[in-house]
Amino acid sequence: MAGKLRKKDSTAILNSLYGGVVPNRGLEHIMVGRKEEVTQILKDLEAVKEGASLIKFIIGPFGSGKTFLQALIQQVAFSEKFVVGKVDFDANRRLYGSEGKAVATYSEMMKNLSIATSPDGNALPIILDQWISDVQTKTMQEKGYGSVAYDNPQFIKDVEHEIAETATKMDRLVGGFDFVRVLMQYFKGFVEDNNSLQRSALRWLRGEYSTKTEARGDLGVRDIINDSNYYDYIKVIAQFVRQIGYSGLVVNFDEAINLYKITHPQARDKNYETILKIFNDTLQGNVSGLYIIFSGTPEFLEDERRGLYSYEAIKRRLVLNKFESSEFRDLSQPVIKLTPLKHEELFLLLKNLVAIHAFHYGYASNVIGEEIRSFIVQEYSRPGAVDNLTASDIIRTFIGGLNILQQNPQFKRTKIFGDQLKSEPQTPKSVTTGRFHSAKV
């Protein structure tokens, strides 16, 4: 395991994995087999910090680790001082749609907006309050004020001028004028301790107003964030966070298979058109400081009837490097194809989980490597396992076994681990593909 394990990390890891989801912390303690991908992500984030924008498609079958890699991207992005948003597509959240289905995607991203000090979402007010605090400190020092003085009209005017200087740089972007207006209203609520005004500003920034009339009455703005313009505001947010000291904005779009599942061909194509627009914007330099990741299954990408490859302009842009193989990979291209963990990588992961479980519950584990090997082979020997069993299934079963042993020492351990193998087991077919960094079992 990497680094020092803390109880809140072990709690998140064990509870999340046993529940079949990716933990939101402590990923460094369970990361195996993704060294090359992480190296590429770091290179990508460095380019975005310098002002570039990039788009990536993480493609793999169910259980191959797409969501885990997105969570890892978030953790790496935090360490590089990025703001991160996350959205899972579903029937009511799309890239293009009417009746609020597109702006719902934006609102979900803003609700889940996270930073290193607020990794669980709802970081927007924290970002704004810290920015205002920094602006006030800068104004105080540069203008010679002895302290923050809300009772001094000139101090307020000077702070407003500094906010406008920063925010006005967004004026050239579509939606920038109203964005600046809302930021000024948020500051007004901050100074006057007007929580209602601040809530209205946050509501507008999150795309939660349904009518222009209501927004104009509350904030004096001309427009609202809606189905047709929300992507413009993602670009505004990316520019804004860079202006106030962050490295940029990372947006994780997960469950893209739900775009593939849209039954109406025209509606599906409109969503793919939006992906094409984002692709062109990021690679042609029309936006800076934005790193967008889509995660989906091979069908979402390669199905020429309903997938991205059904849209010829996208297919041309996402065609894979013809020289790439499982041994020689090109991770700099827009598409990163994932394969399930190999046998030895799964072994290392379960070995780490043994140590995490023992630490969390405060006991000395006696689970040995031979038992872990036997457990893996036993799981993959079940009928249909080679085609249907995922790493998540194995992990959940394994943690359940550790729970039983820890609470019931008299439990017959062969029911969990099977008969220990004395020789190197045969590696199941479904976990041998791909080329990953690994250690010998």
TAHU-V642657 format. One record per pair of residues at least 4 apart in sequence whose ideal C-beta (glycine too) atoms are under 8 Angstrom apart, sorted by the first residue. I is the first residue (numbers start at 0). GAP is how many residues later the second one is. D is the distance in Angstrom with one decimal. If there is no record, write none. Layout:
i: {I,I}
gap: {GAP,GAP}
d: {D,D}
This chain:
i: {0,0,0,0,0,0,0,1,1,1,2,2,4,4,4,4,4,4,5,5,6,6,7,7,7,8,8,8,8,9,9,9,9,9,9,10,10,11,11,11,11,11,12,12,12,12,12,12,12,12,13,13,13,13,13,13,14,14,15,15,15,15,16,16,16,16,16,16,16,16,17,17,17,17,19,19,20,21,21,21,21,22,22,22,23,23,23,24,24,25,26,26,26,26,26,27,28,28,29,29,29,29,30,30,31,31,31,31,31,31,31,32,32,32,32,32,32,33,33,33,33,33,33,34,34,34,35,35,35,35,35,36,36,36,36,36,37,37,37,38,38,39,39,39,39,40,40,40,40,41,41,41,42,42,43,43,43,43,44,44,44,44,44,44,44,44,45,45,46,46,47,47,47,47,47,47,47,47,47,47,48,48,48,48,50,50,51,51,52,52,52,52,52,52,52,52,52,52,52,53,53,53,53,53,54,54,54,54,54,54,54,54,54,55,55,55,55,55,55,55,56,56,56,56,56,56,56,56,56,56,57,57,57,57,57,57,57,57,57,58,58,58,58,58,58,58,58,58,58,58,59,59,59,59,59,59,59,59,59,60,60,60,61,61,62,62,62,62,62,63,63,63,63,64,64,64,64,64,65,65,65,65,65,66,66,66,67,68,68,68,69,69,69,69,69,69,70,71,72,72,72,72,73,73,73,73,73,73,73,74,75,76,76,76,76,76,77,77,77,77,77,77,78,79,80,80,80,80,81,81,81,81,81,81,82,82,82,82,82,82,82,82,82,82,82,83,83,83,83,83,83,83,84,84,84,84,84,84,84,84,84,85,85,85,85,85,85,85,86,86,86,86,86,86,86,86,86,87,87,87,87,88,88,88,88,88,88,88,88,88,88,88,89,89,90,91,91,92,92,92,92,93,93,93,93,93,93,93,93,94,94,94,94,94,94,94,95,95,95,95,95,95,95,96,96,96,96,96,96,97,97,98,99,99,99,100,100,101,101,101,101,102,102,102,102,102,102,103,104,104,105,105,105,105,105,105,105,106,106,106,106,107,108,108,108,109,109,109,109,109,110,110,110,111,111,112,112,112,112,112,113,113,113,113,113,114,114,114,114,114,116,116,117,117,117,121,122,123,123,123,123,124,124,124,125,126,126,126,126,127,127,127,127,128,128,129,130,130,130,131,131,131,131,131,131,132,133,133,133,134,134,134,134,134,135,135,135,136,136,137,137,138,138,138,138,138,138,139,139,139,139,139,142,142,144,144,144,147,148,149,149,149,151,152,153,154,155,155,156,157,158,158,159,159,159,160,161,162,162,162,162,163,163,163,164,165,165,166,166,166,166,166,166,167,168,168,169,169,169,169,169,169,169,170,170,170,171,172,172,172,172,172,173,173,173,173,174,174,174,174,174,174,174,175,175,176,176,177,177,177,177,178,178,178,178,178,179,180,180,180,180,181,181,181,181,181,181,182,182,183,184,184,184,184,184,184,185,185,185,185,185,186,187,187,187,188,188,188,188,188,188,188,188,189,191,193,194,195,196,196,196,197,198,199,199,199,200,200,201,202,202,203,203,203,203,203,203,203,203,204,206,206,206,206,206,208,208,208,208,209,209,210,210,211,211,211,211,212,213,214,214,214,214,215,215,215,222,224,224,224,225,228,229,230,230,230,230,231,232,233,233,233,233,234,234,234,234,235,236,236,237,237,237,237,237,237,237,238,238,238,238,239,240,240,240,240,241,241,241,241,241,241,246,247,247,247,247,248,248,248,249,249,249,250,250,250,250,251,251,252,252,252,252,253,254,254,255,255,255,255,255,256,256,256,256,256,257,258,258,258,258,258,259,259,259,259,259,259,259,259,261,261,261,262,263,264,265,266,267,267,268,268,269,270,271,271,271,271,271,272,272,273,274,274,274,274,275,275,275,275,275,276,277,277,278,278,278,278,279,279,280,280,281,281,281,281,295,295,296,297,297,298,298,298,299,299,300,300,300,300,300,301,301,301,302,302,302,303,303,303,304,305,307,307,307,308,308,308,309,310,311,312,313,314,316,317,317,319,319,319,319,320,320,322,322,323,323,323,323,324,325,325,325,325,326,327,328,330,337,338,338,338,339,339,339,339,339,339,340,340,340,340,340,340,341,341,341,341,341,341,341,341,342,342,342,342,342,342,342,342,343,343,343,343,343,344,344,344,344,345,345,345,345,345,346,346,346,346,346,346,347,347,347,348,348,348,349,349,349,349,349,349,349,350,350,350,351,352,352,352,352,352,353,353,353,353,353,354,354,355,356,356,356,356,356,356,357,357,357,357,360,362,366,366,366,366,366,367,368,368,369,369,369,369,370,370,370,370,371,371,372,372,372,372,373,373,373,373,373,373,373,374,374,374,374,374,374,375,375,375,375,376,376,376,376,376,376,377,377,377,378,378,378,378,378,379,379,379,379,379,379,380,381,383,383,384,384,384,385,385,385,386,388,388,388,389,390,390,391,392,393,394,395,396,397,398,399,400,400,400,401,402,403,403,403,404,404,404,404,410,410,412,413,413,420,423,426,426,427}
gap: {4,27,28,29,351,354,355,26,27,29,25,26,4,5,21,24,351,354,4,20,4,353,4,17,18,4,16,17,20,4,16,346,347,349,350,4,349,4,11,12,13,14,4,10,12,13,16,17,340,343,4,339,342,343,346,385,4,8,5,6,7,8,4,6,13,336,375,378,379,382,378,381,382,385,372,376,46,5,45,46,49,4,7,48,47,95,96,50,94,4,4,41,44,45,48,47,323,327,319,322,323,326,7,41,309,313,314,316,317,320,406,308,309,312,403,404,405,4,31,34,35,38,402,4,401,402,4,293,295,400,401,4,32,294,299,301,4,34,38,4,292,4,291,292,296,4,31,32,35,4,34,38,4,289,4,10,12,247,4,31,32,35,37,202,205,246,4,34,5,7,4,5,6,34,199,200,202,241,242,243,31,198,199,240,237,238,233,236,185,228,229,230,232,234,235,236,237,238,239,228,229,236,237,238,223,224,227,228,236,237,238,239,279,235,236,237,238,278,279,280,236,237,238,239,244,251,261,277,278,279,8,11,12,235,236,237,238,278,280,7,236,237,238,239,241,242,276,277,278,279,4,5,6,237,238,277,278,279,280,236,237,279,235,328,277,327,328,329,330,274,275,276,326,4,273,275,276,326,4,188,229,230,272,4,187,228,4,4,226,269,4,16,182,184,223,225,4,4,4,177,179,220,4,10,12,40,45,176,178,4,4,5,7,170,173,214,4,6,36,37,38,41,37,167,35,164,165,166,164,165,166,167,168,209,30,31,32,40,44,154,158,163,165,166,167,29,30,31,165,166,167,168,24,25,27,28,29,164,165,166,167,23,26,28,35,165,166,168,6,18,21,22,25,164,165,166,167,5,20,166,167,4,5,6,16,164,165,166,167,168,169,170,165,168,167,9,12,8,11,12,15,7,8,10,11,164,165,168,177,7,10,136,164,176,179,180,6,131,171,174,175,177,178,4,5,130,170,173,174,4,129,128,4,110,127,4,126,4,125,126,128,4,104,122,123,124,127,4,4,125,4,101,119,124,125,127,128,4,99,100,101,4,4,125,142,14,95,96,97,127,10,11,95,9,10,8,9,10,11,14,4,5,6,7,9,4,8,11,12,131,6,9,4,5,8,4,4,4,78,81,82,4,73,77,4,4,114,117,119,4,55,58,74,4,61,4,4,113,114,4,27,31,54,55,58,4,4,110,111,4,24,27,28,31,4,12,23,4,11,4,24,4,6,16,19,20,23,5,6,7,8,15,12,15,4,7,10,7,6,5,6,41,4,4,4,4,4,35,4,4,4,28,4,24,27,4,4,4,20,21,24,4,16,20,4,77,78,12,13,16,17,73,76,12,70,74,6,9,10,66,69,70,73,5,6,9,4,6,59,62,63,66,55,58,61,62,4,48,50,54,57,58,61,4,60,4,45,4,43,44,45,4,26,54,57,61,4,4,38,39,40,4,19,22,23,37,39,4,18,4,4,12,15,16,34,35,4,11,12,15,16,4,4,6,9,4,5,6,7,8,9,11,12,8,5,4,4,4,4,21,22,4,4,4,18,19,4,18,4,5,6,4,5,11,14,15,17,20,21,20,17,18,19,23,26,5,6,15,16,4,14,4,13,4,10,11,12,4,4,4,6,8,9,4,5,6,6,4,5,8,4,4,4,4,43,46,47,4,4,4,15,17,56,4,46,52,55,4,4,12,4,10,11,49,50,51,52,4,48,49,50,4,5,7,8,48,4,5,6,7,46,47,42,40,41,42,43,40,41,42,41,42,43,39,40,41,42,41,43,39,40,41,42,41,40,41,4,38,39,40,44,4,39,40,42,43,4,9,12,13,37,41,8,36,37,39,40,43,46,47,5,6,9,5,4,4,4,4,4,38,4,42,4,4,4,36,38,39,42,4,38,4,4,19,33,39,4,35,37,38,41,4,4,14,4,35,38,55,4,6,5,6,4,5,8,10,4,5,4,4,39,4,7,8,7,8,6,7,8,17,34,5,6,7,4,6,7,5,6,11,5,4,6,7,10,5,6,9,5,4,4,4,4,4,17,16,17,4,13,15,17,9,12,5,7,4,5,6,9,4,13,107,108,109,108,107,106,5,96,94,95,97,50,51,90,91,93,94,4,5,8,50,90,95,4,85,89,90,91,92,94,96,4,33,82,84,85,88,89,98,4,94,95,96,97,4,86,91,93,4,30,45,48,85,4,22,25,26,29,94,4,90,91,4,42,46,4,22,25,26,44,45,48,4,18,21,4,4,42,45,46,49,4,11,13,18,48,4,10,4,4,8,42,45,46,49,4,5,6,7,45,43,4,5,35,38,50,4,4,72,4,50,51,52,4,42,46,49,4,45,4,48,52,68,4,43,44,45,46,47,51,4,23,26,41,42,43,4,18,49,52,4,41,44,48,49,51,4,39,40,6,10,14,15,18,5,6,9,48,50,51,4,7,4,5,4,43,45,42,43,44,43,4,5,41,4,4,40,4,4,4,4,4,4,4,4,4,4,15,16,4,4,4,7,12,4,6,8,11,4,5,4,4,5,4,17,4,5,4}
d: {6.1,7.7,4.4,7.9,5.4,6.3,7.3,4.4,6.4,7.4,5.8,7.3,5.6,6.0,7.4,5.8,6.6,5.7,7.2,7.8,6.2,7.0,6.4,7.0,8.0,6.2,5.7,3.3,6.4,6.0,7.0,5.1,7.9,5.8,3.9,5.9,6.8,5.7,4.3,6.2,4.8,5.5,6.1,4.9,8.0,4.8,6.5,6.2,7.8,5.7,6.0,7.9,6.6,6.5,5.9,6.2,6.2,7.7,5.0,6.3,3.7,7.3,7.7,6.7,7.8,7.6,7.7,5.2,6.7,6.0,5.8,4.7,6.9,7.8,5.8,5.9,7.9,7.8,5.0,5.0,4.6,6.6,7.8,7.5,6.9,6.3,6.4,7.9,6.8,7.1,5.7,7.5,6.0,5.4,5.4,7.4,6.3,6.3,6.1,5.7,7.1,7.6,7.6,6.6,6.9,4.7,7.9,4.7,4.9,7.5,7.3,5.1,6.8,3.8,4.2,6.7,6.1,5.6,7.1,7.9,6.3,6.8,7.2,6.4,7.3,3.8,6.6,6.7,6.1,7.1,6.6,6.3,6.2,6.4,6.3,7.8,6.5,6.6,6.7,6.8,7.8,6.3,3.9,6.6,7.4,6.3,7.7,5.6,5.8,6.4,6.5,7.8,6.7,7.7,6.5,5.2,7.0,6.3,6.3,6.8,6.2,5.1,6.8,7.3,7.7,6.6,6.8,7.8,4.4,6.5,5.5,6.5,6.1,7.7,6.9,4.8,7.9,6.0,7.1,4.8,6.7,4.4,6.4,7.9,4.6,6.5,7.7,6.9,7.7,7.1,4.0,7.7,7.4,4.9,5.8,6.7,4.2,7.0,7.9,5.8,7.7,7.8,5.3,7.5,6.2,5.4,4.6,7.1,7.9,4.8,7.6,7.6,6.1,7.6,7.4,4.8,7.4,6.1,7.7,6.2,7.7,5.0,7.8,7.0,6.5,7.9,6.7,5.7,4.7,7.1,5.1,5.7,6.9,6.2,7.1,4.5,7.7,5.2,6.4,7.8,7.8,6.1,7.1,5.9,7.3,5.0,5.8,7.0,5.1,6.9,3.2,6.7,5.3,7.2,7.3,6.5,3.3,6.8,8.0,6.1,6.4,7.4,6.7,6.4,6.5,2.5,5.7,5.5,7.3,4.4,6.3,5.3,7.9,5.6,5.7,7.6,7.2,7.1,6.6,7.2,4.1,7.6,6.3,6.4,5.9,6.7,6.3,6.4,7.6,6.9,6.7,7.4,4.5,5.9,6.2,5.7,6.6,6.3,6.0,6.7,6.6,6.3,6.5,4.8,7.1,7.0,7.7,7.0,6.6,7.0,6.6,3.8,5.2,8.0,4.6,7.6,6.8,6.9,7.6,6.9,4.0,6.5,7.2,5.5,7.2,7.8,5.7,4.7,6.3,4.8,5.6,6.9,5.0,7.5,6.3,7.3,5.7,7.2,6.9,7.9,4.7,5.2,7.5,5.2,7.2,7.3,4.9,7.5,7.7,4.6,7.7,7.0,3.8,6.8,5.7,5.0,7.4,6.8,7.2,4.8,7.1,7.0,4.5,7.5,7.9,7.6,4.5,7.0,6.4,5.4,4.8,4.9,7.0,7.3,7.2,5.5,7.1,7.2,7.7,4.9,4.6,5.4,6.6,8.0,7.3,6.6,7.2,4.8,5.9,7.9,4.2,5.9,6.8,5.5,6.9,5.7,5.8,6.5,4.9,4.6,5.9,4.8,5.8,8.0,6.4,7.9,6.7,7.4,5.6,6.4,6.4,7.9,6.9,4.7,4.0,6.6,5.6,7.8,7.4,4.1,4.7,6.9,4.9,3.3,4.6,6.3,7.1,7.9,7.6,7.8,6.1,7.9,5.4,7.6,6.5,7.6,7.0,7.4,4.0,7.7,6.0,6.1,4.8,6.1,5.3,5.0,4.9,6.3,6.6,7.1,6.4,4.7,6.4,3.8,7.8,6.7,6.7,6.2,5.4,4.5,6.0,6.2,6.8,7.3,6.1,6.2,6.7,4.3,6.6,7.9,6.2,6.6,6.5,4.4,7.9,6.6,7.3,4.9,5.2,7.5,6.0,5.1,6.7,5.4,5.2,7.4,4.8,6.9,6.5,7.6,8.0,7.1,6.9,4.0,5.2,7.9,5.6,6.4,6.3,6.4,7.0,5.9,7.6,6.1,6.2,6.3,7.1,7.6,7.9,6.3,7.6,5.9,8.0,6.2,7.2,6.3,6.4,4.6,7.8,6.3,7.9,7.4,7.9,5.9,5.6,6.5,6.3,7.6,7.4,6.2,5.9,5.0,5.7,7.4,6.2,5.2,5.6,6.4,7.8,6.0,6.6,5.6,7.1,7.1,5.0,5.0,5.3,4.4,7.8,6.8,6.1,7.8,7.6,5.5,5.8,7.4,5.7,7.4,4.4,7.3,6.8,5.6,6.9,6.2,6.3,6.4,6.3,6.1,6.4,6.6,6.4,7.3,6.2,6.8,6.8,6.4,6.8,5.8,6.5,6.6,5.7,5.4,7.0,7.1,8.0,5.3,6.6,7.3,4.2,5.1,7.5,7.4,7.7,6.2,7.3,5.8,3.8,5.5,6.0,5.5,5.8,5.9,7.5,4.5,5.8,6.4,6.3,7.9,7.1,6.2,5.2,6.2,7.0,4.2,7.8,7.8,5.7,7.1,7.6,6.2,4.8,5.3,5.4,6.3,5.9,6.6,7.9,6.3,4.5,6.0,5.2,6.6,7.9,7.1,5.3,7.3,6.6,6.6,7.0,6.7,5.3,6.4,5.1,5.1,6.1,5.9,6.2,6.6,7.5,6.4,6.5,6.1,7.3,5.0,5.1,7.3,6.4,7.6,5.7,3.8,7.3,6.4,6.0,7.0,6.2,7.8,4.1,6.9,7.4,3.4,3.7,7.9,6.5,6.5,7.3,6.5,6.1,6.5,6.5,7.9,8.0,6.4,6.1,6.5,4.3,5.7,6.4,6.5,6.1,4.5,6.3,7.4,5.6,5.8,7.8,5.9,6.8,6.8,7.2,7.9,7.6,3.8,7.4,6.1,7.3,5.8,4.3,4.4,7.5,7.2,7.7,7.0,7.3,5.9,7.2,6.3,5.4,6.5,6.4,5.7,5.4,7.7,4.8,6.3,6.2,7.0,7.5,6.4,5.5,5.2,6.7,6.6,6.8,7.0,6.9,7.3,7.1,6.5,6.2,6.5,7.5,6.8,7.3,6.5,7.4,4.7,6.7,6.1,6.4,5.9,6.8,6.1,4.0,6.4,7.2,4.7,4.2,6.4,7.7,6.8,6.5,6.6,4.1,6.7,5.6,7.3,6.3,7.3,5.6,8.0,7.0,4.3,7.3,7.7,3.3,6.3,6.5,6.2,5.5,7.3,4.6,7.9,7.4,7.3,7.3,4.9,7.1,5.2,7.4,6.9,6.6,4.8,7.0,4.8,7.3,7.7,7.0,4.9,6.1,3.4,5.2,6.3,5.4,5.1,7.0,5.1,7.7,6.9,4.9,7.5,7.8,7.0,7.6,7.0,7.7,6.1,4.4,7.0,5.7,5.8,5.3,4.1,6.5,7.8,6.5,6.2,6.5,6.9,6.6,6.8,6.3,6.4,6.9,6.9,6.5,6.2,7.7,4.4,6.0,6.4,7.6,6.5,6.2,7.3,7.1,6.5,6.3,7.0,5.6,5.4,7.7,6.2,6.2,6.0,6.3,7.1,5.9,7.6,5.4,7.3,4.2,5.0,7.7,6.3,6.3,6.5,3.3,6.3,7.7,5.3,7.9,4.7,7.7,5.7,5.4,6.6,5.6,5.2,6.6,6.9,6.9,5.6,7.8,5.4,3.3,6.5,6.7,4.7,5.4,7.8,5.7,5.8,4.9,6.8,6.3,7.4,4.4,7.6,7.8,6.5,6.5,7.0,5.9,6.4,7.0,5.8,5.6,5.9,6.9,6.0,7.6,4.3,5.5,7.1,7.4,6.4,5.8,4.8,7.8,7.6,7.3,6.1,5.5,5.4,5.0,7.9,6.5,5.8,7.7,4.6,3.2,7.9,7.3,6.2,6.0,5.2,7.2,7.5,4.2,4.8,6.9,5.3,5.8,7.5,7.0,7.4,5.3,5.7,7.9,6.9,6.2,5.9,6.4,6.5,7.8,4.2,6.6,5.2,6.7,6.8,6.7,4.8,6.3,6.3,4.5,6.5,7.9,6.1,4.9,6.4,5.9,6.3,6.8,6.2,6.2,7.5,5.8,6.5,6.4,4.9,6.5,7.3,6.1,6.5,7.7,7.2,6.7,5.0,7.2,7.2,7.7,7.4,5.5,7.1,6.8,6.0,6.2,6.0,7.0,6.5,6.5,7.3,6.4,5.3,4.9,7.3,6.9,6.3,7.2,6.1,6.4,7.0,7.0,4.7,8.0,7.0,7.8,5.6,6.6,3.9,5.4,6.3,5.5,6.8,7.3,7.6,7.9,7.5,6.3,7.7,6.3,4.7,6.7,7.8,6.2,7.3,4.1,5.9,6.6,7.7,6.6,6.0,5.7,6.7,6.0,5.0,4.8,6.7,5.0,5.1,7.5,6.4,6.5,7.5,6.7,4.8,6.7,6.5,7.1,7.4,7.8,6.0,7.6,6.7,4.3,7.3,7.4,7.7,7.3,4.1,6.3,6.4,7.9,5.3,6.7,4.9,6.4,6.5,3.8,7.2,7.4,6.8,7.3,5.1,7.8,4.0,7.6,7.9,5.9,5.6,4.8,7.0,5.2,6.6,7.3,7.4,6.1,7.9,6.3,6.5,6.1,6.4,6.4,6.5,6.6,6.4,6.6,6.4,3.8,7.6,6.1,6.3,5.6,5.4,7.0,6.9,5.9,6.4,6.9,7.1,7.8,5.7,6.2,6.3,5.3,7.4,6.8,5.2,7.2}
